[in-house]
Amino acid sequence: MFNSIMFVFQIVFALLGVYQLFLTFYGWHRKKEDLSHKPKKKFALLVAAHNEEQVVGALIENLQKMKYPRELYDIFVICDNCTDGTVDVVRSYEGVYACVRENPNQRGKGYAVEWMLKELWKMPKSYDGVAIFDADNLVATDFLQYMNNDLCNGHQVIQGYLDTKNPNDSWVSSANAINYWFCNRLWQLPRTNLGLANFLGGTGMCFDAKLLKDMGWGATSLVEDLEFTVRCIQKGIYPKFNFEAKVFDEKPITFQASARQRLRWMQGHFDVTRKYMLPLLWQGIKEASWTKIDAALYVFNAYNYLAGFFIAAIIWGDIFLSGGENVTSVYNLLPLWLSIPYMAYVFVQIPLSMFLAKVSWKLYLRIPTFLLFTLSWWPITVHAFFTQNNKKWSHTQHTRVIRLEEVQSKQL
């Protein structure tokens, strides 16, 4: 009986894995984004900052040098519950607005963004688009040109290309960078090419201002980006991925900091899955909308990781204890002509995504440690599942002061 149940579970989750693997083939081809529209849209650039005095200055200087008419965008830094010198740093830059928020009972970027948008709508100046960044980011100077183009073409929610500004700092930051390159090319781009909905990544996001006014933000979970993505998809508004609009994010250097950050993400992911997955799936089935069904399957990924951990633990435990006599593995039933190519492509996805991203050959040496980093998601996911009711937001400290010119020179 137990073996039969396990076999069914393996089939279900194997099919979900095969589906995602199938999608990756549509990420091999990339159509270059155009810039057919002249600068027209007015932007409010919101920077979420909590105790970011060390890095926020580099981002402000970066944003002031955008290749976009300066009169068409304003910079607002949300100094959220800051206890350091972030406010003073922001106020030292002419023409940049330091928006001070003090609410220790509602911590986290979701609450900060919601508060800032309400303040923004009270201002006499109106905007066509709102772009959101984290204080540790660096932004390609043509970012607003691409956002202007997408808004002019009727897109209401756009996610830029997320890259890492410090991939060489440690094996942990390089693992995060590899994960970004993989997701951009083989998760986000396939959905763009197939006309499915893309997913917001927490920074480098741009929204139609009218949409935000009409919908409200309303995303205050630990993963506000995923929550707002789902709310949009439920309303038939499908986020778009712009491969050319690059944003460089600072990733943790130590494993401990990364584990704490990923635990928060997974706790939030389970929370969003519990609230939105089944309603979104049912909506997709009723409307015969594969876009919504695909989105529901994406939201379900937290449980994919969880199930993968327990299935693997049970199968390997059975192998060591009884030689694999009690639990049947689906993969053992596949013919070699199918299982070998399947497993080969599973492993080649990482170097393939790095090759397509044209990264330095030295970073290929980090693939073994990336695989170790990937395995560490399993215990983090299990921990997150049993602590998913923890809504306490934890801050990731950022210290790497890097200029955009330095990041781009290293890429070249």
C-alpha positions in Angstrom: 0.0 0.0 0.0 2.7 2.4 1.0 4.7 1.6 -2.1 1.7 2.3 -4.3 1.1 5.7 -2.7 4.8 6.5 -3.1 4.7 5.5 -6.7 1.7 7.8 -7.4 3.5 10.7 -5.7 6.6 10.0 -7.8 4.6 10.0 -11.0 2.9 13.3 -10.1 6.0 15.2 -9.2 8.0 13.6 -12.0 5.4 15.0 -14.5 5.8 18.5 -13.0 9.5 18.2 -13.4 9.2 17.0 -17.0 6.9 20.0 -17.8 9.4 22.5 -16.5 12.2 20.7 -18.4 10.1 20.9 -21.5 9.7 24.7 -21.1 13.5 25.2 -21.0 13.8 24.3 -24.7 11.9 27.6 -25.4 14.6 29.5 -23.7 17.3 28.7 -26.2 16.1 31.4 -28.7 15.9 35.0 -27.7 14.4 37.9 -29.7 16.1 41.2 -29.0 13.9 43.8 -27.4 13.5 47.0 -29.5 13.4 50.7 -28.5 10.9 52.0 -31.1 9.4 54.6 -28.8 11.0 57.9 -27.8 11.2 58.9 -24.1 7.6 59.8 -23.2 6.6 58.2 -19.9 7.3 59.9 -16.5 8.6 57.6 -13.8 8.8 57.6 -10.1 11.8 55.5 -9.0 11.2 54.0 -5.6 14.2 52.6 -3.6 13.4 50.5 -0.6 16.1 51.1 2.1 16.4 49.8 5.7 19.7 50.7 7.2 21.5 50.9 3.9 23.9 53.9 4.5 26.9 51.9 3.0 25.4 51.1 -0.4 22.5 53.5 -1.1 24.7 56.3 -2.3 26.2 54.2 -5.2 22.6 53.4 -6.4 21.5 57.1 -6.2 24.6 58.2 -8.2 23.8 55.4 -10.7 20.1 56.4 -11.1 21.1 60.1 -11.6 23.0 59.0 -14.7 20.3 57.2 -16.5 20.1 57.6 -20.3 16.7 59.1 -20.0 15.6 62.8 -19.8 16.2 63.8 -16.1 12.9 65.8 -16.1 11.0 62.6 -16.8 11.9 60.8 -13.6 12.2 61.4 -9.9 14.0 59.4 -7.3 12.3 58.5 -4.0 14.2 56.6 -1.3 12.0 54.9 1.3 14.0 55.2 4.5 12.1 52.5 6.3 12.6 52.3 10.1 16.2 53.3 9.7 18.5 53.6 12.7 21.7 54.4 10.9 22.7 57.3 8.6 20.7 56.3 5.6 18.5 59.4 5.8 21.5 61.7 5.9 23.2 60.0 3.0 20.0 60.4 0.8 19.5 64.0 1.8 23.1 64.8 0.7 22.0 64.2 -2.9 20.3 67.1 -4.6 17.0 66.4 -6.2 16.5 63.1 -4.4 13.6 62.6 -2.0 14.2 61.0 1.4 10.8 59.6 2.5 11.1 58.6 6.1 8.8 55.9 7.4 8.6 54.8 11.1 6.4 51.9 11.9 8.1 49.2 13.9 5.0 47.1 14.0 4.9 46.7 10.2 8.3 45.8 8.9 9.3 44.6 5.5 9.4 45.9 1.9 5.8 45.1 1.2 4.6 47.4 3.9 7.2 50.1 2.9 6.1 50.1 -0.7 2.4 50.2 0.2 3.0 53.2 2.4 5.2 55.0 -0.2 2.6 54.5 -2.9 -0.1 56.2 -0.8 2.3 59.1 -0.2 3.1 59.2 -3.9 -0.6 59.6 -4.9 -0.9 62.6 -2.6 1.8 64.5 -4.4 0.9 67.2 -7.0 3.0 65.6 -9.7 1.7 62.6 -11.5 3.6 59.7 -13.1 3.0 57.2 -15.8 5.2 54.4 -14.4 6.6 53.3 -11.0 9.9 51.4 -10.9 11.0 49.7 -7.7 14.6 48.8 -6.7 16.4 47.6 -3.6 19.1 50.0 -2.1 21.9 47.5 -2.8 21.2 47.4 -6.5 22.9 48.8 -9.6 20.8 49.6 -12.7 21.8 49.6 -16.3 21.6 53.1 -17.6 19.2 52.2 -20.4 16.7 50.5 -18.0 14.1 53.3 -18.2 14.3 53.4 -22.0 13.1 49.7 -22.1 10.5 50.4 -19.5 9.2 53.4 -21.5 9.0 51.2 -24.6 7.1 48.4 -22.8 4.6 50.9 -21.2 4.1 52.5 -24.6 3.4 49.0 -26.0 0.6 48.5 -23.5 2.4 46.3 -20.9 1.4 47.1 -17.3 3.7 45.0 -15.2 7.4 44.5 -16.3 10.2 42.6 -14.7 13.8 43.4 -15.7 16.7 41.0 -16.1 18.1 40.2 -12.6 21.9 39.8 -12.4 24.4 39.8 -9.6 26.9 42.6 -9.0 29.2 40.4 -6.8 29.4 36.9 -8.3 33.1 36.5 -7.5 32.9 37.4 -3.8 32.4 33.8 -2.5 31.1 30.4 -3.5 27.7 31.5 -2.1 27.4 34.7 -4.1 28.5 32.8 -7.3 25.9 30.1 -6.6 23.2 32.9 -6.4 24.6 34.3 -9.7 24.4 31.0 -11.5 20.8 30.6 -10.2 19.9 34.0 -11.7 21.4 33.1 -15.1 19.5 29.8 -15.1 16.2 31.4 -14.1 16.5 34.3 -16.5 17.2 32.1 -19.5 15.4 28.8 -18.8 12.5 29.9 -16.6 11.6 33.4 -17.4 12.5 33.6 -21.1 10.6 30.4 -22.1 7.4 31.9 -20.6 8.0 35.1 -22.6 8.5 33.2 -25.8 5.3 31.1 -25.2 3.2 34.1 -24.2 2.8 32.9 -20.6 3.0 35.2 -17.6 6.4 36.0 -16.1 7.1 36.4 -12.4 8.3 39.4 -10.4 11.7 39.2 -8.7 11.4 41.7 -5.9 13.5 44.4 -7.6 13.9 45.8 -11.1 10.2 45.9 -11.4 8.1 48.5 -13.3 4.3 49.1 -13.0 1.8 51.2 -14.8 0.9 53.9 -12.3 -2.8 53.7 -13.1 -2.8 50.0 -12.4 -1.2 50.5 -9.0 -3.8 53.1 -8.2 -6.7 50.9 -9.2 -5.4 47.7 -7.7 -3.6 49.0 -4.7 -0.4 47.3 -3.6 -1.9 44.9 -1.1 1.2 42.6 -1.1 2.7 42.6 2.4 3.8 38.9 2.8 7.4 37.9 3.1 7.5 37.4 -0.7 5.6 40.5 -1.8 6.8 40.1 -5.4 5.2 36.7 -5.8 2.0 37.8 -4.0 1.6 40.8 -6.3 2.4 38.6 -9.3 -0.5 36.2 -8.5 -2.9 39.0 -7.8 -2.2 40.4 -11.3 -2.5 37.1 -13.0 -5.9 36.5 -11.3 -7.1 39.7 -12.9 -5.8 38.7 -16.3 -2.8 41.1 -16.1 0.3 39.1 -17.2 3.7 40.4 -16.1 6.2 40.7 -18.9 10.0 39.9 -18.7 12.4 42.4 -20.4 15.6 40.6 -21.1 17.6 43.7 -22.0 16.7 45.9 -18.9 19.3 44.7 -16.4 19.5 45.2 -12.7 22.4 44.0 -10.6 21.6 42.7 -7.1 24.0 42.2 -4.2 23.9 38.6 -3.0 25.0 37.3 0.5 28.6 36.3 0.8 28.2 33.8 3.7 26.2 30.7 3.8 24.5 31.7 7.0 23.2 35.0 5.6 22.1 33.2 2.5 20.3 30.5 4.4 18.5 33.1 6.5 17.4 34.9 3.4 16.2 31.8 1.6 14.4 30.6 4.7 12.4 33.9 4.7 11.7 33.4 1.0 10.4 29.8 1.4 8.3 30.7 4.5 6.6 33.4 2.4 6.3 31.1 -0.6 4.5 28.5 1.5 2.2 31.2 2.8 1.4 32.5 -0.7 0.9 28.9 -2.0 -1.6 28.2 0.8 -3.6 31.3 0.0 -3.5 31.5 -3.8 -2.5 28.3 -5.5 -5.8 26.3 -5.5 -8.0 29.3 -6.4 -5.7 30.2 -9.2 -5.6 26.7 -10.5 -9.3 26.4 -10.4 -9.7 29.7 -12.1 -7.3 28.5 -14.9 -9.3 25.3 -15.3 -12.7 27.0 -15.5 -11.4 29.6 -18.0 -9.3 27.0 -19.9 -6.4 29.4 -19.4 -3.0 27.6 -19.6 -1.3 30.8 -18.5 -3.1 30.7 -15.1 -2.6 27.0 -14.8 1.1 27.4 -15.5 1.2 30.2 -12.8 -0.5 28.0 -10.3 2.1 25.2 -11.0 4.9 27.8 -10.5 3.4 28.9 -7.1 3.3 25.2 -6.2 7.2 25.0 -6.5 7.7 25.2 -2.8 5.9 21.9 -2.4 7.9 20.5 -5.3 11.1 21.1 -3.3 9.5 19.6 -0.1 8.2 16.5 -1.9 11.5 16.1 -3.7 13.3 16.0 -0.3 11.0 13.4 1.3 10.8 11.2 -1.8 14.6 11.1 -2.2 15.0 10.5 1.5 12.6 7.5 1.5 14.0 6.0 -1.7 17.7 6.3 -0.6 16.8 5.1 2.9 15.1 2.0 1.5 18.2 1.4 -0.7 20.5 1.5 2.3 18.3 -0.5 4.6 16.8 -3.2 2.3 18.5 -2.8 -1.0 15.5 -1.0 -2.6 13.1 -3.9 -2.2 10.2 -2.0 -0.5 10.0 1.2 -2.5 9.9 1.2 -6.3 11.7 4.1 -8.0 10.1 5.5 -11.1 13.5 6.2 -12.7 14.5 2.6 -12.4 11.5 1.7 -14.6 12.5 4.0 -17.5 14.4 2.5 -20.4 18.0 3.6 -20.7 17.4 5.3 -24.1 15.1 7.7 -22.2 16.6 8.0 -18.7 20.1 8.7 -19.9 19.3 11.7 -22.2 16.8 13.0 -19.6 19.4 13.0 -16.8 22.1 14.4 -19.1 19.9 17.4 -20.0 19.0 17.9 -16.4 22.7 18.4 -15.6 23.6 20.3 -18.8 21.1 23.0 -18.1 23.4 24.9 -15.7 26.4 25.2 -18.0 24.1 25.8 -20.9 22.5 28.8 -19.2 25.9 30.1 -18.3 27.1 29.7 -21.8 24.1 31.6 -23.2 24.7 34.3 -20.6 28.3 34.6 -21.8 29.8 34.5 -18.3 33.5 34.2 -17.5 35.0 30.7 -17.9 36.3 31.0 -14.3 32.7 30.8 -13.0 32.2 27.4 -14.5 34.6 26.1 -11.8 31.9 27.1 -9.3 29.4 24.5 -10.7 30.3 21.8 -8.1 29.7 24.2 -5.2 26.5 25.4 -6.9 25.2 21.8 -6.8 26.0 21.8 -3.1 24.2 25.1 -2.7 21.2 23.6 -4.5 21.1 20.6 -2.2 21.0 23.0 0.8 17.6 24.2 -0.4 16.1 20.9 0.9 16.7 21.3 4.6 15.8 25.0 4.3 12.5 24.1 2.6 11.7 21.6 5.3 12.4 24.1 8.0 10.3 26.7 6.2 7.3 24.4 5.9 7.2 23.8 9.7 7.7 27.5 10.4 5.6 29.0 7.6 3.4 30.9 10.1 6.4 33.0 11.1 5.7 36.4 9.4 8.7 38.1 10.9 10.8 40.0 8.3 14.6 39.6 8.5 16.9 42.2 7.0 19.9 41.1 4.9 22.9 43.4 5.5 24.5 44.9 2.4 28.1 46.2 2.4 29.5 45.8 -1.1 30.1 49.3 -2.5 30.5 48.7 -6.2 29.9 51.1 -9.1 28.1 50.2 -12.3 31.2 50.9 -14.4 33.1 48.3 -12.4 30.4 45.6 -12.9 30.2 46.3 -16.6 34.0 46.3 -17.1 34.2 42.9 -15.4 31.5 41.5 -17.7 33.3 42.7 -20.7 
